[in-house]
Amino acid sequence: MKRIAVGMSLIALGFLGGLLAQQPGPGSGPGFFGGRLPFAAGTVAKVEGNTIVVEMSFGEQTFTRTVMVTNQTQILKSQQGTKADIKPNTYAVVMGEPDPQSGWVRANFVLLLPQLTRQREIPFVVVGRIYDVRNQGNQFGVTAPVTLNPDARIFKMTPAKLADIKLGDRIMARGRPEEGTNNLLAETITIGEMLSGFGGQRGFRFGGPSGFRRPAGEPSAQRRQ
């Protein structure tokens, strides 16, 4: 189960990185992990200046990766959220099942973000700016109307700083490998809860928004079958 959770966390990392940052160029560092993988996910073993040493495990193998923090690195903290954190004009990534009768998305997982630099069409996922919050956060609009399932998991991302990263913290970093080294030049770093709520739903399309007020210029949801 631990390996499955780690795998899902890496999927989430790649997904969120695509929303929060531009796509990195191909790496050219030595070795499989240094030269090909544009991420590091594990436990902070050392913090010194603008460098973070991350201890990573894959199966029975354990190794370290040095993450370089620059002035352009976006650092976020991930933590459990509540319905009270669902507010207009913040951003959300919502995963759930469609209700074919109402056209609503019944959410199993909600990730709240401070910003999105771009939106992408992704199967099974609703992404966008929150508006028209109702019923104490149980219902809200994104690019489709959303209603929370009773057991829906809510996470929130908040801005953080390099000084917030401590020994023993769990982090996920995404960026591009530094040429000629095993170091990772970080574009985004997430501290805290590993996101393992992605995966498992089928593709769908939505009906109308059942009375929800979509702001002028807000795009409608489009999904692939």
N, C-alpha and C positions, 0 to 999 in steps of 0.2 A: 504493500500500500504506500510505503514511503517513496519508493521509486516512481509509482504512478503519480503521486502528488508533485514530485520534483519535475516530472515530464510535463505535467499540465502547467506548472509554474513557468516553465521555459516557453511553452506555447503562448501563455498570457503575456510574457515579457516581450516576445516578438510582435504580438498583436498591438500592445500598448505603445511600444516604441514606434510603430508605424503611424499611430495617431498623434503622438507627441513630438515627433522629430522627423527630419528628412531621412530618406533611405541612405545608409552609409555605403561608401564604395567598397570594392572587394579588398580583403586584407592580403598582405604579402609577408607576414611574419613567419618564422620557422615553426614547423610542427603542426599537427592537425589542429590542436586547440588554439594555438597562437595565431595560425595563419588563416583559418577558415571561419571560426565562430565569432560573430560580432557581439558577444555578450559574456558576462561572468555572473554566476549566481551561486551564492554560498554564504559563509560566515566570515565576518571581518576579523582577520588575524592581526592586523597592524594598520595604524594610521600615522603617517608621518608627512607633514607638510601637505602637498597636494596629491599625494599618492596613497592608495588604499590597497593592501594586500588581502585578497579574498581566497579563502580556503574552499575548494570545490570538491565534490565527490560525485563520481559516476560509477555505479555498481560498486566494486571492491576497490576502485582506484581513487586515491586522494592526491590532489596537487594544488598548487597555488597559482594565482594570476594577479598581476599588478594592474590596478586601474588608475589611470591618470585623470585628475580633475582639472578642467580648464575654466576660463571665465564664461564659456558658453555652455558648460554642463548644467542641465536642469536637474535639480535634486528635489525629490518628493518623498513624503512619508505616507505609508499606507497603514490604515488602521480600520478597525470595525466601526461602522457607521450606524445610524438609526434613521427612522423615518423623518425625524426633525431636521436631518441634514439635507433632505430633498427640498430644494428651494429654487424659485425661478431664477433664470439666467446663469445658473451653474450648468455643468455639462454632465452627461450620463452615458454610460455604456450599459445596455440592458439586454439580458439574455432570458428567453422564456419560450413558452408555447403559445401559438395563436388560438384565439377563440373564434371559430369560423362563423358563429352566429352574430357576435357583436363587433368583430373586427378589432378587438382589444388584444394586446399582448399580456399574457399572464406571466409576470416576471418571477423567475427563480433566483436571479442574480442581478444586482445593481452595483456598478462602480461609479462613484462620483468623482469628477475631475475639476480642477480649477480652470482649465483651458484646453482647447483643441487647436492645434495649428492647421489642421486640415481634416476633412471628413472623407471616409472611404466607404465604398459599398462592400459589406462583408456579410456572407451568408449567416443566418440564424441570429444576427445581432442588430439591435437598434442603437444608433449613435447620434447624439445631437444635443442641442441646448434645451434645458428644461423650461417649460412654461405651464401655466394653468394648473398649479398644484391644488389638489382637493383632498377632502376627507383625511386630514392630518397626515398627508404624505402617502396614503394608501393608493391614490390615483394621481396621475400626472401625464402631461403630454411631452413627447420628445419629437420624433418624426412619425410617431404613431401613438395612439392612446395606450397607456400602460396601467395595469392594476397589479398590486403586489400579492403574490401568494402568501398565505400565513407563515410559511417557513422560508420566505425569501431571505437570502443573505445580502447584506449591504456593506460595502466597503467605501471608504473615502480616501482620496489623495489630497494632501495639503502641502504647500510649499515648505521646503526645509533648506538647511545650509550644511556645508561640509562639517562644521563644528558639531552638528547633531549626530554624526556617525561615530559610534562608539565600538570598542572591542566587544566581540560577541554578537553584534547586531547581524541580523539576516538582511542581505541586500541583493538586488538585481541591478546590474549595470548593462547598458547597451551603448554601442558606439562603433568604432572601427579600429582594427589592429594597427599598432604603430609599425611603420616600415622597419624591417630588420630586427624586431624584438618580439617578445611574447606579450608585451604590454597592450592594454586596451585603452584607447583615447575615448573617454566616456562622453556620450551625448546626453543620456538620461541615467539617473540612479534612483532607484526606489528602495527606501528603508522600511523594514517592518514585515507585515503580514505577506506571506507568499500567496499569490492569487491562483487558486486551483479550481475555480468555478466555471471554466470554459469547457465546452464540448458536450456532445450528446444529443442535441436537438436537431430536428429535421428542418429543411428550408421551408419557407412559407411566404405568402403574400397577405397583405392586410386589406380589410374593407375600409369603409369610411370611419371618421373619428368620433362617431356616436355623440355628437354635441360638444366635443372639445373645440375650443377656440384656437385656431392656428394663427400665429402672428403673421402679418403681411410679409411676404417674401420668404417664409419658412418653407423649406423643401418638404415634399411629401415623401413617404417611405417607399422604397422600391426594393424588392427582394427577389431572389432567384428561386425557382422551383427546384 
